[in-house]
């Protein structure tokens, strides 16, 4: 997909990111870059912000006694960062996220690890209730800097058809 800014006036252009329903094809894989190194501060703030009181995420001494020997990145933070990484490729133009399912965390992610993501289009179909939109399902996979899969989930998104998105209508 080639990014072409939209002309909105004489010698004036607006960036537009994301894909319309027609732009998705089952089997396409989008590599989300750049990666994101998750810091100890990111992890601590996230656990406090979300009231996650499990000490495995923020108490170094407690974590030393665990099978991991050090703190783990809170799994909802891993999911949130992967979703964020995928927005430009998958849901920048979305009307709504419809749901996540089958979230799996096969390998731990630790503070200091760098997370890389990619999404594969699994399916797309026209919406039965919204003729100007369709439903796209993707599988997003996150890997650490060593290539270990640390998170996998499927997500369904309601995406407008070309000519029916906010970018097509709004004058912002």
The 8 nearest C-alpha neighbors of each residue, nearest first, counted from 0:
[[1, 2, 22, 18, 3, 17, 88, 23],
 [0, 2, 3, 4, 16, 17, 18, 15],
 [1, 3, 0, 4, 16, 15, 14, 17],
 [2, 4, 1, 5, 14, 15, 6, 16],
 [5, 3, 14, 13, 12, 15, 6, 2],
 [4, 6, 13, 12, 7, 14, 3, 15],
 [7, 5, 12, 8, 11, 13, 4, 10],
 [8, 6, 12, 11, 5, 13, 9, 10],
 [9, 7, 11, 6, 10, 12, 5, 13],
 [8, 10, 11, 7, 6, 12, 5, 13],
 [9, 11, 8, 12, 6, 7, 13, 5],
 [12, 10, 8, 9, 7, 6, 13, 5],
 [13, 11, 6, 5, 7, 4, 14, 10],
 [14, 12, 5, 4, 15, 6, 7, 11],
 [15, 13, 4, 5, 16, 12, 3, 2],
 [14, 16, 4, 13, 5, 17, 166, 3],
 [17, 15, 87, 91, 14, 18, 2, 92],
 [16, 18, 91, 87, 88, 92, 89, 90],
 [17, 19, 22, 92, 20, 89, 88, 16],
 [18, 20, 160, 22, 21, 161, 159, 158],
 [19, 21, 160, 22, 158, 159, 23, 133],
 [20, 22, 19, 23, 160, 161, 18, 24],
 [23, 21, 19, 20, 18, 24, 0, 161],
 [24, 22, 21, 20, 25, 120, 18, 19],
 [25, 23, 27, 26, 120, 22, 123, 122],
 [26, 24, 120, 121, 122, 27, 23, 123],
 [25, 27, 120, 119, 24, 121, 28, 122],
 [26, 28, 120, 25, 119, 24, 29, 23],
 [29, 27, 119, 118, 26, 120, 30, 117],
 [28, 30, 118, 117, 31, 119, 88, 27],
 [31, 29, 117, 116, 32, 28, 118, 115],
 [32, 30, 116, 117, 84, 85, 29, 33],
 [33, 31, 34, 30, 115, 84, 116, 35],
 [32, 34, 31, 35, 115, 84, 116, 30],
 [33, 35, 115, 32, 114, 113, 36, 116],
 [36, 34, 114, 113, 37, 33, 115, 80],
 [35, 37, 113, 112, 114, 111, 38, 34],
 [38, 36, 110, 111, 112, 35, 113, 41],
 [39, 37, 110, 41, 40, 111, 36, 42],
 [38, 40, 110, 42, 41, 43, 37, 111],
 [39, 41, 43, 38, 42, 44, 37, 45],
 [42, 40, 38, 44, 39, 43, 45, 37],
 [41, 43, 39, 45, 40, 44, 72, 46],
 [44, 42, 40, 46, 45, 41, 57, 39],
 [45, 43, 47, 41, 46, 42, 48, 40],
 [44, 46, 48, 42, 47, 43, 49, 41],
 [47, 45, 51, 43, 49, 44, 48, 50],
 [48, 46, 50, 44, 45, 49, 43, 51],
 [49, 47, 45, 46, 50, 44, 51, 43],
 [48, 50, 46, 47, 51, 45, 44, 52],
 [51, 49, 47, 48, 52, 46, 45, 53],
 [52, 50, 46, 49, 53, 47, 48, 45],
 [53, 51, 50, 54, 46, 47, 56, 57],
 [52, 54, 55, 51, 56, 57, 46, 58],
 [53, 55, 58, 56, 57, 52, 61, 62],
 [56, 54, 62, 70, 53, 57, 58, 71],
 [55, 57, 70, 71, 54, 73, 72, 53],
 [56, 58, 54, 43, 55, 59, 70, 42],
 [59, 57, 54, 61, 60, 55, 62, 56],
 [58, 60, 62, 61, 70, 63, 69, 57],
 [61, 59, 63, 62, 58, 64, 69, 70],
 [60, 62, 58, 63, 59, 64, 55, 54],
 [61, 63, 69, 55, 59, 65, 70, 64],
 [64, 62, 68, 69, 60, 61, 65, 59],
 [63, 65, 62, 61, 68, 66, 60, 67],
 [66, 64, 62, 67, 68, 63, 61, 69],
 [65, 67, 68, 64, 63, 62, 69, 70],
 [68, 66, 65, 69, 62, 63, 70, 71],
 [69, 67, 63, 65, 62, 66, 64, 70],
 [68, 70, 62, 63, 67, 59, 71, 65],
 [71, 69, 56, 62, 55, 59, 57, 109],
 [72, 70, 109, 56, 108, 73, 55, 69],
 [71, 73, 109, 108, 42, 110, 56, 74],
 [74, 72, 76, 75, 56, 71, 42, 77],
 [73, 75, 77, 76, 72, 78, 104, 108],
 [76, 74, 78, 77, 73, 79, 72, 80],
 [77, 75, 79, 74, 78, 73, 80, 45],
 [76, 78, 74, 80, 75, 79, 81, 73],
 [77, 79, 75, 81, 76, 80, 82, 74],
 [80, 78, 76, 82, 81, 77, 75, 83],
 [79, 81, 83, 77, 82, 78, 76, 84],
 [82, 80, 84, 78, 83, 79, 116, 77],
 [81, 83, 79, 85, 80, 84, 78, 86],
 [84, 82, 80, 81, 85, 86, 79, 87],
 [85, 83, 81, 82, 86, 31, 80, 116],
 [84, 86, 82, 83, 88, 89, 87, 31],
 [87, 85, 90, 91, 89, 83, 88, 84],
 [88, 86, 91, 17, 85, 89, 16, 90],
 [89, 87, 17, 86, 85, 90, 29, 18],
 [90, 88, 86, 85, 87, 91, 17, 18],
 [89, 91, 86, 93, 92, 87, 88, 17],
 [90, 92, 17, 87, 86, 93, 89, 16],
 [91, 93, 90, 17, 18, 158, 94, 19],
 [94, 92, 158, 90, 95, 91, 157, 156],
 [93, 95, 157, 158, 92, 159, 96, 156],
 [96, 94, 157, 93, 156, 97, 158, 90],
 [95, 97, 156, 98, 155, 157, 94, 93],
 [98, 96, 155, 156, 95, 157, 99, 154],
 [99, 97, 155, 154, 96, 100, 156, 153],
 [98, 100, 154, 153, 155, 152, 101, 97],
 [101, 99, 153, 102, 152, 154, 98, 155],
 [100, 102, 152, 103, 153, 99, 151, 154],
 [101, 103, 152, 100, 151, 104, 153, 150],
 [104, 102, 151, 150, 105, 101, 152, 149],
 [103, 105, 150, 149, 106, 151, 102, 107],
 [106, 104, 149, 103, 150, 148, 107, 151],
 [107, 105, 149, 104, 148, 108, 147, 150],
 [108, 106, 149, 109, 71, 105, 104, 72],
 [107, 109, 72, 71, 149, 112, 106, 110],
 [108, 110, 71, 72, 112, 111, 107, 70],
 [109, 111, 38, 39, 37, 112, 72, 71],
 [110, 112, 38, 37, 36, 109, 113, 39],
 [113, 111, 110, 36, 109, 37, 143, 114],
 [114, 112, 36, 35, 144, 143, 37, 34],
 [113, 115, 143, 35, 34, 142, 36, 141],
 [116, 114, 34, 142, 141, 143, 113, 35],
 [117, 115, 141, 31, 140, 81, 30, 142],
 [116, 118, 30, 31, 29, 140, 139, 141],
 [117, 119, 139, 29, 138, 28, 137, 140],
 [120, 118, 28, 138, 137, 27, 121, 26],
 [119, 121, 137, 25, 26, 27, 122, 136],
 [122, 120, 137, 25, 136, 119, 26, 138],
 [123, 121, 136, 25, 120, 135, 124, 137],
 [124, 122, 135, 134, 136, 133, 25, 125],
 [125, 123, 134, 133, 126, 135, 122, 20],
 [124, 126, 133, 134, 127, 132, 123, 130],
 [125, 127, 133, 129, 128, 132, 134, 130],
 [128, 126, 129, 125, 130, 133, 124, 132],
 [127, 129, 126, 130, 132, 125, 131, 133],
 [130, 128, 126, 131, 132, 127, 133, 125],
 [129, 131, 132, 126, 128, 127, 125, 133],
 [130, 132, 129, 160, 159, 163, 133, 126],
 [133, 131, 159, 160, 158, 129, 130, 126],
 [132, 134, 125, 126, 158, 124, 157, 20],
 [133, 135, 157, 124, 123, 156, 126, 158],
 [134, 136, 123, 156, 155, 122, 133, 157],
 [137, 135, 155, 122, 121, 154, 120, 123],
 [136, 138, 120, 121, 119, 154, 153, 118],
 [139, 137, 153, 119, 118, 152, 154, 140],
 [138, 140, 118, 152, 117, 151, 153, 137],
 [141, 139, 151, 117, 116, 150, 118, 138],
 [142, 140, 116, 150, 115, 149, 148, 151],
 [143, 141, 148, 147, 146, 115, 149, 114],
 [142, 144, 114, 146, 145, 113, 147, 112],
 [143, 145, 113, 146, 112, 114, 142, 115],
 [146, 144, 143, 147, 142, 113, 148, 112],
 [145, 147, 142, 143, 144, 148, 115, 141],
 [148, 146, 142, 143, 145, 149, 106, 144],
 [147, 149, 142, 141, 150, 106, 146, 105],
 [148, 150, 106, 142, 104, 105, 141, 107],
 [151, 149, 104, 141, 103, 140, 148, 105],
 [152, 150, 140, 103, 139, 102, 141, 104],
 [153, 151, 102, 101, 139, 138, 100, 103],
 [152, 154, 138, 100, 137, 99, 139, 101],
 [153, 155, 99, 137, 136, 98, 138, 100],
 [156, 154, 136, 97, 98, 135, 96, 137],
 [155, 157, 96, 135, 97, 134, 95, 158],
 [156, 158, 134, 95, 94, 133, 93, 96],
 [159, 157, 93, 133, 132, 20, 94, 156],
 [160, 158, 132, 164, 163, 19, 20, 131],
 [159, 161, 20, 132, 19, 131, 163, 162],
 [162, 160, 19, 163, 159, 164, 21, 20],
 [161, 163, 167, 164, 160, 159, 168, 166],
 [162, 164, 161, 160, 159, 167, 131, 165],
 [165, 163, 167, 166, 159, 162, 168, 161],
 [164, 166, 168, 167, 169, 163, 92, 94],
 [167, 165, 164, 168, 169, 15, 92, 170],
 [168, 166, 164, 165, 162, 163, 169, 161],
 [169, 167, 165, 166, 170, 164, 163, 162],
 [170, 168, 165, 166, 171, 167, 164, 163],
 [169, 171, 168, 166, 167, 165, 7, 13],
 [170, 169, 166, 168, 165, 13, 167, 7]]
